[in-house]
Amino acid sequence: MNFDIIGFGALNVDRLCHVDDFAPVDGETFINYETKVCGGSAANTIVSIAKLGLKCGHIGKVGSDSYADMMCEYLKENNVDTNHTILTPNGETGEVMGFVDANGDRKLYVTPKVNDDITYDEIKPEYLDTKIIHLTSFVGLNNSASIDTQLEVLKNLDSDVKVSFDPGMLYIQRGSEFINKFLKYTDILLINETELKMLTQKDTLDSAVDAISSEVEILVVKRSTDGSFIKKGDEEYNIGIFNVDAIDTTGAGDAYNAGFLYGLLSGYNLHDSGIIGSYIAAKSTTKSGATSAIEYIDPENIKEIIENY
């Protein structure tokens, strides 16, 4: 395999505005300071995995603006292959306007721009030589080119490539008929509890899990401060959290994905992969931005983290 894992999702520059409290309806507040960081759900996960030492690539599209330079440089600096970062002449790179309060909670507003314009003929089949392909959402605001391309890639993917899928709220809101188009190809579903209940239209975690777990090989439910739940066949695990002083929760779910997928790719079992995911998620919240706090961890130290959990 050429890669351990490839991401396929939107590439955005996140403008994060840090406030004491979110403004009320018809109210106003002030911004303490603003930061600009590179993001996109799949990119956050892939960069974090690359920082942990695995070989990673990413499929995405940027414009011809300064944000494109910022995004490409960010991926390269973090050892993510950019041979499939598609440049669009006269296009604009995707952007997220985010507001982060004093508790580290956030509200995000996405402007997709060229993210929605990836066509299947722009994808080189030989680039998909990977152990896992990790998919996340596109907005699909004015067209669904990138969404259609994701599905076409899945249809033509080699059978030995595993598919991990984090739909996010943008895809969940499209409904079960839409999600099922992806689930038929998905081996590992990474989803938060709110999204899972919305997708299955169930009121409890147990009933939601029962409704969907048979559709995928591995189901991972991210439960915020309640940790995570992992199920594969008859195997079930509840994983707790690592307590830290959170500064910014942006990308914590993506960081969990990174830790969990890193664990699987490195030969750890489901339980221990969940612990790694929980640790990386907690670590990610200790600095502003989705990946700035992630750093390489020696495998011996990972074993110690698991043993001390």
C-alpha positions in Angstrom: 0.0 0.0 0.0 1.2 3.5 -0.9 -0.6 5.2 2.1 -1.8 4.1 5.5 -4.8 6.4 5.1 -6.2 9.0 2.7 -8.7 11.7 3.6 -11.4 12.9 1.2 -13.3 16.0 2.3 -13.5 19.7 2.4 -10.4 21.9 2.8 -11.2 25.1 4.8 -9.4 27.9 6.4 -11.0 28.4 9.8 -11.3 32.0 11.1 -11.9 31.5 14.8 -13.2 34.4 16.8 -12.7 34.0 20.5 -15.5 35.6 22.7 -16.5 35.5 26.3 -20.0 34.5 25.5 -22.1 34.0 22.3 -24.2 36.9 21.4 -27.9 36.5 22.2 -30.7 36.9 19.6 -30.8 40.6 18.5 -27.8 41.2 20.8 -24.2 41.9 20.3 -20.8 41.1 21.9 -17.2 41.7 21.2 -14.3 39.6 19.9 -11.3 39.2 22.2 -9.0 38.0 19.4 -9.1 36.1 16.1 -7.0 33.2 14.8 -6.7 31.7 11.4 -6.0 28.0 11.1 -6.3 25.4 8.4 -9.1 22.9 8.8 -11.8 20.7 7.3 -12.9 17.6 9.1 -11.0 15.0 7.0 -7.9 17.2 6.9 -8.0 17.6 10.7 -8.0 13.9 11.1 -5.4 13.2 8.5 -3.0 15.8 9.7 -3.3 14.4 13.2 -2.6 10.9 12.0 0.4 12.2 10.1 1.7 13.9 13.2 1.4 10.5 15.0 3.8 9.1 12.4 1.8 7.3 9.7 1.9 7.9 5.9 -1.1 10.1 4.9 -2.6 11.8 1.8 -5.6 13.9 1.2 -8.0 14.5 -1.7 -9.4 18.0 -1.8 -9.7 21.3 -3.7 -8.4 24.8 -3.1 -8.6 28.1 -5.0 -5.9 30.3 -6.3 -5.9 32.7 -3.3 -3.6 33.2 -0.3 -5.8 30.7 1.6 -4.8 28.1 -0.9 -1.1 28.7 -0.3 -1.8 28.6 3.5 -3.6 25.3 3.2 -1.1 23.6 0.9 1.8 24.7 3.1 0.1 23.5 6.2 -0.5 20.0 4.7 3.1 19.8 3.5 4.6 21.0 6.8 2.7 18.2 8.6 3.9 15.5 6.2 0.6 15.0 4.4 1.0 14.2 0.7 -0.5 17.0 -1.5 -0.2 15.4 -4.9 -4.0 15.3 -5.0 -4.7 18.7 -3.7 -6.5 20.1 -6.7 -5.8 23.8 -7.6 -8.6 25.8 -9.2 -7.5 28.9 -11.2 -9.5 32.0 -10.3 -11.3 30.0 -7.5 -11.7 30.7 -3.8 -10.7 28.3 -1.0 -13.3 27.2 1.4 -13.7 29.1 4.6 -15.3 28.6 8.0 -16.2 31.4 10.3 -16.2 30.1 13.9 -17.0 31.6 17.3 -15.4 30.0 20.4 -16.6 31.0 23.8 -14.8 31.0 27.2 -15.8 27.4 27.8 -14.2 26.2 24.5 -17.7 25.6 22.9 -18.1 26.7 19.3 -20.5 27.7 16.6 -19.3 27.3 13.0 -20.5 28.8 9.7 -19.2 27.2 6.4 -18.7 28.9 3.0 -17.8 25.9 0.7 -16.6 27.8 -2.4 -14.5 25.4 -4.6 -14.9 22.5 -2.1 -18.2 21.5 -3.9 -16.6 21.3 -7.4 -14.5 18.1 -7.3 -15.4 15.9 -10.3 -14.6 12.2 -10.7 -12.3 12.8 -13.7 -10.1 14.8 -11.4 -9.4 11.7 -9.3 -6.4 9.6 -10.2 -7.3 5.9 -9.4 -3.7 5.1 -8.6 -3.8 7.6 -5.8 -6.3 5.5 -3.9 -3.6 2.9 -3.1 -4.3 3.0 0.7 -5.3 0.8 3.7 -8.1 3.2 4.7 -9.9 6.0 2.9 -11.6 8.4 5.4 -14.6 10.4 4.1 -16.2 13.5 5.6 -18.9 15.9 4.4 -19.1 18.5 1.7 -21.8 21.2 1.9 -23.2 20.7 -1.6 -24.7 24.1 -1.6 -25.3 24.8 -5.3 -24.4 21.4 -6.7 -23.4 18.0 -5.5 -20.4 17.4 -7.7 -18.0 16.5 -4.8 -20.7 14.4 -3.1 -21.3 12.5 -6.4 -17.6 12.1 -6.8 -17.2 10.6 -3.3 -19.9 8.0 -4.1 -18.3 7.2 -7.5 -14.9 6.7 -5.8 -16.6 4.3 -3.3 -18.2 2.3 -6.1 -14.8 1.8 -7.8 -12.6 1.3 -4.8 -10.5 -1.8 -4.5 -12.1 -4.4 -2.1 -9.1 -4.5 0.2 -9.4 -0.7 1.0 -11.4 -0.1 4.2 -13.8 2.9 4.3 -14.2 5.0 7.4 -17.0 7.6 7.3 -17.8 10.5 9.6 -20.9 12.1 8.1 -21.1 15.1 10.3 -24.3 17.1 10.8 -24.3 18.4 7.2 -24.8 14.9 5.8 -27.0 13.7 8.6 -29.5 16.5 7.9 -29.9 15.1 4.4 -31.6 12.1 5.9 -31.3 8.3 6.0 -31.9 7.7 2.3 -28.8 9.9 1.5 -26.7 8.4 4.3 -27.5 4.8 3.2 -25.8 5.5 -0.1 -22.6 5.8 1.9 -23.2 3.2 4.5 -23.4 0.4 2.0 -19.7 0.9 1.4 -18.7 1.9 5.0 -16.6 -0.4 7.2 -16.1 2.0 10.1 -18.8 4.6 11.0 -17.6 7.4 13.3 -20.6 9.5 14.5 -21.6 11.5 17.5 -24.5 10.6 19.6 -26.7 13.5 18.6 -26.2 12.6 14.9 -26.8 8.9 15.5 -30.2 9.6 17.2 -31.2 12.0 14.5 -30.3 9.5 11.8 -32.1 6.6 13.3 -34.9 8.7 14.8 -34.4 6.9 18.1 -34.5 8.4 21.6 -31.9 6.3 23.4 -28.4 5.4 22.6 -29.1 1.6 22.9 -32.0 1.8 20.4 -30.0 3.9 18.0 -27.1 1.5 18.1 -29.4 -1.5 17.6 -30.9 0.3 14.5 -27.6 0.8 12.7 -24.8 -1.4 14.1 -25.6 -4.3 11.7 -25.0 -1.9 8.7 -21.3 -1.5 9.4 -18.3 -3.6 10.6 -17.3 -1.1 13.3 -19.6 1.5 14.9 -18.0 4.3 17.0 -20.3 6.7 18.8 -18.6 9.9 20.2 -20.5 11.0 23.3 -18.7 14.3 24.2 -18.0 14.3 28.0 -19.6 10.9 28.3 -16.7 9.4 26.3 -17.3 7.0 23.4 -19.0 3.7 22.7 -17.5 1.1 20.3 -19.3 -1.9 18.8 -18.1 -4.7 16.5 -20.4 -7.7 16.4 -20.6 -9.0 19.9 -17.7 -6.8 21.1 -18.8 -3.6 23.0 -16.7 -1.1 24.8 -17.4 2.1 26.7 -14.4 4.4 26.8 -14.1 7.4 29.2 -12.5 10.8 28.7 -9.2 12.3 29.8 -9.8 15.4 31.9 -8.0 18.5 30.6 -8.4 22.3 30.8 -10.1 22.8 27.4 -9.4 26.0 25.5 -11.0 25.2 22.2 -13.1 22.1 21.3 -12.9 22.8 17.6 -12.0 19.5 15.9 -12.1 17.3 19.0 -14.2 14.8 17.2 -11.8 14.8 14.3 -9.0 14.3 16.7 -10.8 11.3 18.3 -11.1 9.8 14.8 -7.4 10.3 14.3 -6.5 8.5 17.5 -8.9 5.6 16.9 -7.9 5.1 13.2 -4.2 5.4 14.2 -4.8 2.7 16.8 -6.4 0.3 14.2 -3.7 0.9 11.6 -1.0 0.3 14.3 -2.4 -3.0 15.3 -4.2 -2.1 18.6 -7.5 -3.7 19.5 -10.8 -1.8 19.5 -10.7 -1.0 23.2 -7.1 0.4 23.2 -7.8 2.3 19.9 -10.7 3.9 21.7 -8.4 5.0 24.6 -6.0 6.5 22.1 -8.8 8.3 20.4 -10.0 9.7 23.7 -6.5 10.8 24.6 -5.9 12.6 21.3 -9.3 14.2 21.4 -8.5 15.6 24.9 -5.1 16.7 23.8 -6.5 18.6 20.8 -8.6 20.9 23.1 -5.7 22.3 25.0 -4.7 24.8 22.3 -6.7 26.9 19.8 -7.2 25.2 16.5 -8.0 21.6 15.7 -4.5 20.1 15.3 -2.0 22.5 16.9 -1.8 20.6 20.2 -1.3 17.2 18.5 2.3 15.9 18.4 4.2 12.7 17.8 3.9 10.2 20.6 6.4 7.4 20.9 4.7 4.0 20.7 6.1 3.1 24.1 4.4 6.2 25.5 1.1 5.2 23.9 1.4 1.8 25.6 1.9 3.7 28.9 -1.2 5.9 28.2 -3.3 2.8 27.7 -1.9 1.0 30.8 -2.6 4.1 32.9 -6.1 4.7 31.6 
